[in-house]
Amino acid sequence: AFGTPNLTRFVGLLVVLTGVVSCATLANGFVGYLQTFIEVPAAIAVICVVVFMTGLALWGIAESLWAATIVTLIEIGGLILVVFVGGGQIDATNLSIEALFVPTSLDELALVLAGAFLAFYAFVGFEDMVNIVEEVKEPERNMPKAIILALLISSSLYILVALVAILGMPLDTLAASEAPLKHLLEIHSAEMGQWISVISLFAIVNGVLTQIIMASRVLYGMANQQRLPMVFAAVSSKTKTPWVATITVALIVLVLALGLPLVTLAAYTSFSVLCVFTLVNVALLKLRKRPDLAAKAPNIISFPKVGAGLCICLLVFQLLYVL
């Protein structure tokens, strides 16, 4: 869009940064759920999950994606379990509708926005879909449908789980919990609490795997386009995976996961993603003004001005109140 190689390189590295910081966040989150079963030093748990998922990513793309698909189905089942079990126990007669609306005071509104900004982290991963588009059959037809379906399904599940959590637990207990879904179900059944902990572990390792794959593919692609040193384009002759890029990503993830707390990592991930989303929206505006690309542009309804404006507002808010 801008014809500036350095800007292209910067955005590519920003996407990689998003992946590795997100992966480090998930690795830290893994510790909380694992320790509900066994007491393991946090550093050992983080190292084990990152090393294991890196090995799977190096094994092959087909194996990695099949594993991710199976685990995703397990995750969806776990969230549906939370909604049905937790939601079925909510006393509708004592339900306060006012509690579901945004507070009116500025201080409380700032806290809600801060929470919404961190919740934006839950949508990290949708951009990963396009980074492995080469593996998709008929991507022009299938990718838009896949992105929209994924967004609708996950948003619906997030909203339902959030409602059940807010209405089913005291807010101070919910905020202090290291494994909130487990504690939410434990109120009704200790066995259910254990099951959701297992499912949460699957969900976290799935996120670690997909972020390692995404970040390593971006490094590999940038090296192939001569945006980075060619060493990152090295591919294993046996597994056909970019092994140098994958191992590099894993090492950076370990450094971040062992050196920064979870909330800080989540905030930096959201900030990086919003920077990328802002630039993508601005780039789309610029591309629409180029007649040579008008015929090639996909016929999709989009609102880049609105998207860029919302992203910039969230970025300014985070700089003022979160970071």
N, C-alpha and C positions, 0 to 999 in steps of 0.2 A: 504493500500500500504506500509506503513512504520512500522506498528505494534507498534505505539506509542500512547497510550490512551490520553496523554496530548495534543499531536498535534491534534488528532481528536476533543478533547474538544475545543481547541483553534479555529479551523476552524469553528466548529459549532457555537461558540459564535460570530465569525467574520461575519458569515452569518446573525445571529440575529441582530448584530450591523448594518449591511447593510440595513436590513429591517426597523429598527426603525429610523435610520438617514434619509433614503429615505422617510419614512412616514412623518417625521418632516419637510423635505424639501417641500413635497407636501402640507402639512398643511399651511406652510407659503405662498406658491404660491396661495393657495385658497383665501387668504385675498385680494390680488391685484384685482382679478376678482370680488369678492363679493362686493368690495367697488365701483365698477362701477354702482351698483344698489342702495345700501344703505350704509350709513356711519356707520360702526360698529367698535368699538375698536378692534385692531388686536388680542389682547389676548382673547377676548370673542369669536371672529370668530374661532380661532384655537381650543379653548376648545370645542366649540359646534360641529365642524366637527369631531374631534377625538372621543368625547363621543358618538355621533350618530353612527359612523362607528363601534366603539367597540361594541355597542349594537347589531348591525346587525351581526357582526362576532360571538357574543355569541348566537344569535338566532338559527343558524344552518348552516352547510356547504352547504347543497343543496340550501337553500334560499340565502346565500351569493353569491354562484357561478352563480345562475340565475340572480341575480341583477347585478353582474359584467359583465355577457354576454350581457345583454340588454344595459348597459351603454357603453360597448365597441363598439357596433354597432352604437350608437349615436355619439361616438367619431369619428369613421371612416367617418360617414356622414359629420361631421363638418370639418374634414380635406379636404375631397373632395370638400366641399363648398368653402374653402379657395383657393384651387388650381384653381377651375373653375372661380370663381368670380375675385380673385386677378390676376390670370394668363391671363384672358381675357382682362384685362385693360392695360397690359404691351405693351409699344410701341416698337415693334420689330425693327423699323427703326432706333431708337436711342440706340439700345442695344450694349453695349460694351462687346465683347467676352473676352477681356483681364481681365475684372473685375471678371470673374468666375474662374480664375486660381490662384494658390498659389503664393503669393508675392515672389520676388527674394531676397530681403534684409533679413539679419539674424534677425533683430529686428521684422520685420513684420511676418516672418516665426514663430518666437517664440510666437507671439500673436495668430497666426492661430492654433498652436499646443495647446496652453492654452485653446482656444475655443473648439478645438476638444476633449480635455480631459473632459471638462465640458459636452460636447455633449454626451460623452460616458454614462453619467447618464441616457440618454433616453433609453438605453438598459437594465437598471436595471429592472428585472422582468422576464426575460427569464429563469433564474435559478429557479424562484419560481414554474415553471410548474412541475418540478420533485419532489418538496416537497409535492405535493398532488397527486402523481402518483397512490396511493392506490385507488383513486376515479375513475380511468380511466379503461374502458373495453379494454382488449387486449393491454396493455401499450407497449409491445415490438414492436407491429406493428404501433400503433397510435401515440405514443409520438414522435418518430423521425420525422414523417410527420408533426405533429402539430408544433414542434419547427421550422422546416425549413420554413413552410408556414408563421408562425408568423413573422419570421425574414425577409423574402422576402417582405411581405406586408408592414410591418412597416417601413423597410428601404426605400422602394419606396416612401411611403407617406412622410417620413422625408425629403428626398432629394427634392421632388417636392415642399413641403411647404417652405423649406429653399431657394430654387431658387426664388419662388414667393416673399418671404419676402425681399430678398436682392435686387431684381430688381424692386420691387414695392414701396419701401420706402427709404428715405435717411438713410444712415447707422447710423448717430448720433441720429436720431429720433428713429430708431429701437432699438438701444442700451439702450436708456434712458427709454423706455416704460416698465411699470409694467404689461401691458396686450397687448403684441405685436400683437397677432392675431386679437384682437378686433380693434386695431388702423389701422391695415392693411386693414380690410374690411370697416371701417368707412370712408376711403378715397372715397369709391365708393357708400356706402349706410349706413346711420345711423342705419337703421333697421337691416341690415346684421350684423353690429357690435354688436348689442344687442344679436342677436341670437348666435353668436359665443361665446359671454361671458357666456351665459347659458350653451352651450355645453362644454365649458372649465371647468365650475364648476362641471359638471357631470364627466368629465375626471379626475379631481383632486380627487374627493371623491372616484372614482373607484380605483385610485392608493392607496389612504389611506387604503381602505378596503382590497385590496389584500396583501399589505405589512403587515398589522396587522395579517391577516390569516397566511401568510407565516412564520413570525417570531414566532408566538405563536405555530405553528405546529413543528417548529424546537426545541423549548424549550421542548415541550411535548415529542417529539421523543428522545431527548437526556436524559430526565429524565427516560423514559422507558428503555433506554439502560444503566441506572445507571451512566450516565456521569454528571448528575446534580441532586440536591436534588429531591426526589420523589414528593414533593409538587407540582412541575410543571406538573406532570402527572395526577393531579386530573381532572376528567371529570364530567360534570354535568349529573345527572341522567335523567333530562328532555330533554335537548337539545343535549346531547352527544358531547359537545364541551369542550375543555380544558380551563376551565374558569379562573383558577389561572394564567396560562401562558398568556392568552389573556389580562387580566387586568394588569398584570405586564408590558407587552409590551406597552399598552396604556399609562401607567403612565410615562414610560421612554420617549415615543414619546412626551408627553406634556412638560416634562422638557427640552428636546432638542429644540423643536419648539419654546418655549417661551424664550429660553436663547441664541440661536445662529441665525445669519442672514442666509438668503436663500443661497447665493453663497457659504458660508463656509460649510454649510450642504451638498450641492451638491458635493463640492470638496472632502469632507471626505467620502461620499458615493462611489464616483468613486474610491477613493484610496482603500477602503475596498473590493469592488468588484474585483478590479484588483489583490489584494493579494490572494483572493480566487481562481480566474481564474488561476493565476500562479501556485498555489499549486495543482490544479486539473490537469493541463497539466503535471506537473512533476510527479504526482502520476500515471498518465496514462503511462508515459514512464517506470516507475518502474514496474507497473503491467504487461506490455508486456514482461518483462524479466522473469516472473514467469511461468514455464511450467504448474504448477497445475491450473493456471487460464486461460491459452491460449484458451482452448476449450470453456470456459464460456464467453469469451470476445465477445461483439457484433461485427459483421462483417461490420464495418462502416469506411469509409475513413476519416482519421483524421491526423492532422499534429501537434502533441503536442510540438515538438521542436520549430516550428514557433510560435505557440500560446504562449508558455512560454517566448520566446525571445521578442515578441512584447509587452507582458504585462510588462516584466521587464523594457523595454525601456520607456514605458509610466510612470511606477512608478518612475523611476529615474528622468524623466523630471518633474513630479509633485513635487517631493521633492525639486528640484532645483528652479522651477519657479512659482509654484502655491501655495503650502502650506507655 
